[in-house]
Amino acid sequence: MGKRKLIGVITALPESIHAKRVLNGIFAQCEKYDYNVAVFAPMINVSSKNTEYLKGELNIYELPNFDMLDAVIVDVISINADNVTYVTDQIIGRLKSECDKPVISLNVPLSDYPVAQNSDSPIFKEIVDHVIDGHNVRDVLFLTGQKGYNIAEERADAFRRYMGEKGIAVSEDSIIYGDFWYSSGTKLADDIIAGKIHKPEAVICASDHMAIGFVNRIVKLGIKVPEDIIVTGFEATQESILNNLTITSFESNASQSAADAVDMIRNQIEPEAEIIPYSIGEKGHIHCAISCGCMSDTTNLVKEFREAFYNIYPDYEKEDFYVNADIGQLMEGYILEIFSGSTTPQECLENIYMMTYMNKPYKNFYLCLNKNWLDTEQVIESGYPDRMKIVVHTAQELNTGFFKDNEAIEFDTSIMLPQLWEDTAEPSVFYFSTVHFMEKTYGYAVLHRFMSESPTVNLVYRNWLRFVNMSLEMVQAKNKLMMLSVRDEMTGAYNRRGMKMKIDEMVSNAEKDDLLYVFVIDMDGLKYINDTFGHNDGDLGIKTVYMAASAIMTPDEICVRAGGDEFYVFGVGKIDEQTLEKDSEVFTQKLKQLNENLDKPYVITASIGYAYSSVENLHINNVINTADERMYRNKIERKKQRI
């Protein structure tokens, strides 16, 4: 096990501006303290209306083994979005029953766990100062969230307090309650135009979404921004800076709270260790834009624009083309088509391996799937099986890894990822995300990055994972159809089409001095059983013979149902006649054993013969005919013995 402490983080939609700030605060302190971080997060908002897809995403919360972590930080705001409480209840239930490590909640109480709370109230002083002093206005409306909701009330109280410090009384009519969403801003604009609410000099919104809704609606209705009304938002989201009329906004204190949570953990797990203060720098929280009339923060504008830019014709000659790919590169690279075009499971995994470069920079990417992920009958909707296997691994630095089935690494799910415990050159973050199609879970993906190099994930990774999800679902369906086309439905043995495909594969992989050998097995007395006891019993006889045939098979051999009651067992390798004779006896003994367990008024028997040939100048029909002749001699001899 590695020497570094491992801090688990439970959040949601890690590409969101809130989650990014939380993670940046955590990463900044963990890098100072030489801690690793494991992030467990659905790549979707927990309030999504796509309930089947959401269920698959939320399954990632069943993965953390708290015994393996040194502490846990819970980003309550992200897992309680739009007051969705059942996710929080699920996590509290797991923590209470399974976790005896330190747990810190961010900003909002979580059961009785300690809270790292760095209030956003001081930022509203910065907002009020900017609006009142910077723009010389006094008549201000404050649009906040749901009445009674602690964050909405905290922000409203901060507005009242700092307006009071300016000597401006705030009436209750000046506090407008909404829901933090666009619709609240739209409604306020409509109410002002309708005369239900007086037109103020400025509107301060407690979220960017409300500010965007208000600005877009009020401008459409003929009021000019900022000439007639100054507007500000809160959270400094990408949407605010990319709106048609850019929104002046202020960053929250989420990163500071997150950094404080790491410091609280350090005091518990390393009480003698130094606490190194976290600082956001001297730039403050404001990002000016058109909506308040100030000169725009062009640095922030360019940064957000580049992140959102959809480049249809990317510059392949750029030195950083393959680092931090944008959404345009993902979509115009036809990744989904490449993934979906995979015809076999192995080709699908190879394509995933080849296309992982879209997620640079990274140190490692791991695709961990259920051992039986191709089995359509074994559907997992909650939790993960006891054993998983890494089927794809890519390492950016060495440009190495694997995707072939014989290289897959099987491990106990309880350790989450074997490489989580390996020593690395510097502190790392591991992002765990569910791999699923709708509510059906295939496994999970892990993206490993060093904290020193752009450790947060983005829109590209989320959609790349969606493509992976869809490709696994499609190749599973293709594999099922393929298996139905090459397998006998009743027994599961290969049919003649499957026989040709598998023998070609076996011979192509054979060495020059290998032999191809075949057992021909024919059930005795099928007509008698069908006529006397019915076709269900006849089918039972056929399946029992197949079970006995399977008993003499090695993993490299195949069984073929060649006809109604006839089977072939094929193999390639170094073998002698004595071994083939022994296998024939094993088959007969196994069939006898199976009869004893059936307790039927008849005995299921079968005749067996074998033959072999060099793989060079092979004539498969000649080998089968020779084995068939020996089988019939065996049948006649046994019939004579019975008589």
N, C-alpha and C positions, 0 to 999 in steps of 0.2 A: 504494500500500500504506500502511496506517495506521502511525502513528509508534509506537504502543504495542507492547511485547513481547507475544507470544502464547505462553502456557504450555498445553501439552496435558496432559490428565489422563485416564488409563485406569483405569476402575473398573467396578463392576457394581451393579445394583439401587440407583440413587442415592437412592431414597426410604428405604432402610434406615437405622437409627440409626447404624450404623458409617460408612456412606458419607456421611451428612449431617455427622457430626463431622469426617471427613476434609476434606470440601469446605468446611465453615465455616472450618477452619484455613487452607486454601489461599486462600479468598476474602478472609479478614481481612488477610493479608499482601499479596496481589496488589492489593487496594484501596489499601493504604498506598503501594505501589510503582508504582501506575498501570499495572498489567499487565492484559491481557485473558486470559481462560481459555476453552479449548475442551474440553468434557467429552465423552468417547466411552464410552458405557455401554449394555449391554443392560439392558432394564427387567425383568429376571428373574434369579433366582439361578442361577449357572453350574452348580450341581449339580442343577437341575431334572430330573425324570424324563421330562418331556414333550420328548423329544429332537428331534422335528421342529420344534416351536415354538422351542426353544432354539437350534437351528441358524440359524434366520432371525434371531434376536436377536443372536447372536454375530457376524453378518456385519458389524456396525458396526465391529468391530476391523480390518476390511480397508480402511476409509475413510481414516484419517489419512495425510496426506502430510507426513512428518516433515521434509522440506526446507522446508516452510512454517512450521514451528513453531520457537520459540527454545529450548525445552526440553520434557522430558516427565517427568511424575510418574506412577509406576505404583503403584496401591493393590493390593499383592499379596494381602493377606488376602481382599479381595472377589473377585478373579479366581481364587483358589485355595481357594474355600469347600469344606469337607468333603473336602479333599485332592484336588480335581479338578485334575490337573496338565496335561492336554492343552491347556487354554486358555492357561496360563502359557507352555508350550512354543511355542505359536503366536505369542504376542506377542514372546517372546525372539527367535524366528526372524526376525520382521520388523524388530525393533530392530537386530539384529546386521547384517542385510544392507542396511538402508535408512536407518538413522539415524546421523548423525554429530554430533548435538546432545547437550547434557548430558541424562543420564537419571538420575533419583533413584528408588530403591525405598523404599517406606514399611514400616518395622518388620521386614519379613522380607526376607532376601537374594533378589535376582533376578540370577542369573548372577553376573558380577563387577562389577555396577554399585554405586555408592555407596549406602549405606542411611541414611535418616533414621530413627533409632530412639530414641524417647523411651520408655523402659521403663515398663510398667504396675506394676512392682514397688513403687515408692513408694506407690501407691494401696493396695496390700495392707497396708502399714503402717497406713494410715488405717482399713482394714477391721478389722485385728486390734486396733488401739487401741479402736475403737468396741465390738467384741464383748467383749474382755477387760476393759477399764477401764470402759466405759460400762454393761455389763450384768453385770460381776462373775462371769464364768464362766471355767472352765479346761479343761474336757473338750470339745474341739472336733474334729470331723471336717472334712476338706477334700476336696471333690469337684471334680476337675479333668477335663481332656480326655484324649485318647488317650496312653497310655504311650509315651514316646519322641518325641512331637510337641513341638517346641521351645516353643510358646506354653504348652502344658499344663505342661511341666516348669518353665518360667520362673516361672509363677504358683505352682506347688507349692514351688519353692525359696524364693520370697519369703515364703510362708506359714511355712515352717520357720524362716527367718532371723528374722522379726519375732516369732514365738512364742518363739524362743530368747532374744531380747532381753528378753522378759517373764519369763524364767526358767522357761519351760514346755518340757519335752522333748517332741518330736514323734516318735512311733514310726511305722514304715512302715505299720502297720495303720491309722493315722489319715489316711493319704493314700489316697483312693479314686479310681481311674482310670475314666473313662467316655468319652463322645464329644461332650461339650458340648451334647447334645440332651436333650429331655424324658425320653426313655426311660432315661437314666442316673439321673436323679433318682427316677423310678418304681422302678427296680431297687433303689436304695439303701434306699428306704422299705420295700420288700418284705423285703429282707435284714435290716433292723433288726427288723421285726415277727416274722420267722422265727427271730430269735436268732442269725443268722449273723454279724451285726455288732452290737456293743453300742450301746445307746441313749445318745447323747451329750447334753450340755447345749446344744450349738449345732452347726449345720452351715453352713460357709462354702462357697458354690458359686462356681466360676470362670466361670459363665455364668448369665444369667437363665433360660434355657430349662431348665437342670438344676434350678435352684431352684424354678421353677414346677412341674415334674414331681414333685419331692420333696414340696413343700408340699401339693399337691392330693391326692397319694396317701396321705401319712402322716395327713392330717386325715380322709380317708375311712376309714382303718383304725383310727381312734379316738384318735390322739395329738393333743393340742392344740398349736397354734402361735399365739403364742409362749410360752404358759404352760409347756408341757413341753419344747419345743425351740425355740430361737431360730434363724432362718434368714436368710441374706443371699445376694444374687446379685451379678452383675457385668455391666455394660454399660448399665444403666438404660434398658432397652428399653420401648417402649410396652406390650408384653405384660405386663411386670412390674407396671406401675402399674395396669393394667386387669384384672388377675387377680382372681378372687372374693376371695381373701385377698391383699391387695396386698403386694408384695415389696420390702423394703429393698434398695436397690442402689446401685452406685457407677459413675460415668462413667469410661470409659477415657481414656487420654492420646492418643487418635487425632488430635484436633485439634492438639495440640502438635507431634506428629511431622510432621503435614502442613505446619504453619507453618514448622517447621525445614527441611523440604524446599525450600520457596520461598526461604528465606534462603540455603541452600546453592547454589541456582540463581543467586540474585542475586550471590553472591560470584564465580561463574564468568562470567556474561554482562555484569555491570557491577561489576567488581572494586573500583572506587573509590567505589561508592555506599554510602550509610548503611544499616546494618541496624537495623531498629526492632523491639525485643523484642515477642513475642506473650505475652499473659496471658489466662488463663481467668477472672480475677477472684478475689475473696476467698471465694466461697461454698464452695470445696472441691468434692469429687466426690460426696458422699453425698446420696442422696434417701431419707429415712426413710419407712417405711410400717409396716403392721401386723405383718409377719412377725418383726420384732425387738422389738416392743412400744413403740417410740418414737412420738411424735406425728408424724403423717404430714406430708410436704412437700406442703401443699395447693396451693401455686402450681404445682408440677410436675403434680400430679394434675389440676387444672383444665385446664392447657395440653394434656396428652395426651388428656384426655377430649374436649375440643373438637375436636382434630384427628381423632379417631376417631368422632365423633358422627354418626349417620345421622339426619338431620332429615327426616322424611316430609312435614311441613307447614312449610316454611321461611317466615321472615318476609321477604316481598318488599319491605317498607318500610324494612328496615335500610339504613343508609347504606353499609355495607360488604358488602351482599348479593352484589354482583358481583365482589368481591375475595376471593381465597383461598376459592373454593367448596369445600364439603365433599362427601364421597362421596354423601351424601343428595341434594344438589342435582343432582349428575351423574346419579344413577340415576332420580330422580323427574322430571327434565327430559325423560325419554324420548329422550335423545340417540341411543341405538342405533336406536330405531325411526325417528327422523327420517333418520339416515344410511342405514339399510337400505332405507327407502322411496324412495330416489332412483331414478328411472327411467332417467336418462341420465347419462353421465359428467359432463356440464357441471352438471347439477343436483346431483350428488354433491359436486363441488368447491365449488359455491356453499354447500351445507349445511355443509361443513367450515369454510368461511370464516365463515359466520354463527355457528357454535357455538364458535369459538375463545375467546370471552369466558370460558368455563369455566376457563381457565388464567391468569386475571389474578392478580397483576400480571405483565405482560410488556411488553417494548418492541416485539418483532416475533416473528411466527411464520412459518416458511417450510416449505412442503411441496414437496420436491424428488423428482421421479419420473423413471424411465427414459423416454426419448422415446417408446418404443413400448410403454408399460405396458399398453395395451389389447390388445396382440397376445398371444393365448393360446399361440401357438407359440414365442414368445421368452421362455423361462423362465430367470430368473437365480437361481442358488442360492449362488453364491460371488462376492464382489467386486461391483464396480459398473462399468457401461459408461463409456467415455471421455467421453461427453457426458451431461449431465443437464439437466432444465429445472425451474424454479420454477413450479409450476402454481397455488399458492395463497400469497398473502402478506397478512398482516394486521398492521397497526400500531396498537397500543392508543392511543397518545397522540393520533394524528391521526385515528383511526377510519377509516383508509384502507387501500388495498391492492388486490388484484385476484384474480380466480378464472377469468376468461374465457380461452379458449384463445388468442385473438389477442393477449393481454397476457403470456403465459408468457415467461419469460426463460431462454434456453438458455445453458449455460456449460460450461467444461471441468471435469470432476470433480476434476481435480488441485488446483484451488483450493478445493475443498470447499464454499464458499459465497462468492459475490462480495461480499456485504455484510460478510463477516468482516474485510475489509480497509478498510472505511470508518471515518472518524473518528467517534467518538461523544462525547457530552458528558462521560461519565465511564467508568471501567473497567466492562467487561461480561463476562458469562459466556454461552457458547453451548452448549446441550445438543444433542448429535447422537444420534439414536435411529433404529434401523432401522424402516422401514415395510415390512411383509411380511405374508403369510398362511402360517403354518406355515413351511416351509423356502423358500418362493418369495418373493424380494425384489422389491418395487416401487420402492424408493428409500429416502429417509430424511427425517426431520423435524428441524427446528432451532428450538428455543425460545431466544429472546434476552432476557436480563434484565440490568438494572444490578445491580452487587454491593451497592448501598446499599439494595435493596428485596427482601427475602425471596428470595434467589437460588436456594435449593434447591428441588427439585421434590418432588411428593408422590404419594400414591395416586391422586388425581384425574387427574393428568396421565397416569400409566401406563395407567389404564383408558380415558381419553379416547382415547389413541393406539390401544388395542386396538379401540375402536369404529371409528376411522379405518381400521385394517387390514381389519376385516371388511367395511366399506362398500365399499372399493376392490375387494375380492375379489368381492362380490356384484354390483357394477355392471359389473365386467369380464365376469362370466358373463351378465348381462342384455344387455350390449352384443353379446356373441357370438351370443346367440339372436336379437337384433334384426337383426344383420348377416346371419345365415342366412335370416331371413324376408324380407329386402329385397335379397339378393344372389344371383346365379346361382352355384351351387356349383362348376361346372366352370371358368368363366372369371374369376369375381370381379366381373363387371359387375353393375350393378343389374338386378333383375327388374322386372316391370311395377308391382308394389306399391311398390318402392323408387323407381321413376321418378316415380310420382304424389307421393310424399312429398317428393322432392328438387326437383321442378319447383315445387310449391307454395311451398317454402322460397325458391327462387331468385326467383320472381316477387314474393313478398312483400317481398323485400329490393331489388327493382329500382327504378330511377328512372323517371320518367314517359316519357322519350324513349328508353329502352332498347328493344332488340329481343330477342325470343326466336328463336333459330335452331336448326335441327336438320339433321343429316346422317343420311340413311337408307342403310345399307350392307347389301348382300345378297351372300353368297358364291355364286360360280358353280360349278356342277358337283358339288355335294355328293353327289348320288345316285350319280354315276359313280364317285367316289372310294370311297364306302361299298361299292358293289356289286363293284368291281374289286379294291380293296386292303384292305377291311375297315373296320369302324366305328372302330377305334383311329386309323386314318389320317384318317377323317372327322372325328373329334374334334380331331385335330391341326390340321386345316384350319380348324375353327371357332376354335380358340384362336389360331391365327396371324392370322386376320382381326381378332380382338379386339386382339392386340398392335399391329397396324398402325393400328387405330382409336385406340388409346391414344396413338400417336405424334403425332396431330394435336390432341390435347387439351391445354388449359391446366389449371392446378390448380383453376380455378373451374368447369370443365365436367364433365359426367358422361357415362358410357357405359352404355347399357342393352342387355341381350340381350332383344330383343322376341319372338324365336321361335327355332326350331332353328338357322338360319344367318343370322338377320337381327339387325342392331344399329342402335341410334340413338345419336347423340352430340348432347347438348343443351348450349346455353350461353345466357347473357343478358348483354347489354352493347351498347356502341357498335361496330357492325361494318358493313362494306359487302360488296357482291356480289363485288368483286375479291378480297377476303381469303378469302371462302368458296370461291371457285374455286381459289385458290392452295392452300388447305388440302386440297381434293379431290385435287390433283396430288401433294401431299406424302404423302397416304395411299397413292396408287397406287405411288409410288416406294418407300415404306417396305415395302409388301407384296412388291414385286419384290426388294428387298434381303433380306427374310426368306427368300424362296424360294431364293436363292443359298446361304444357310447351311444349308438343310434337306437338300439333295442327295437329292431324291426323284424317282421316275420320272414325276412329274406336276407341274403348275404350279398353285399355289393363286392364284386370282384372285377379284375381287369387284367389284361395281358400286356406284357411289355417287351420291347426289343430295342436294340441299339445298334448304331453304326457310326463310323467316323471316317474322316478324309483329311488330307492336307488342304490348307487354305489356298495353296497355289493350284491353279488349274481346277478349281472347285466346280463340281456339277451337283448342285444342291438336290435336284430331284433324284439323282442316282443314290445319294446318301440316304435320303428318306425312303426310297424303295427298298434298299438293303435292310434298313431297320424295320421296315414294314414286314418284309419276308420273315425276319427273325421273330417279330412279334406274333405272326400267324403260326409259326412253328411252336412258339411258347403256348399259344392258345390251344392248339391241337393236343400237345403233350399234356396240358393240364386237364383237358376234356377227357382224355384217355384215362388219366389217373382217377378222375371222379367216377368214370364208368367202372 
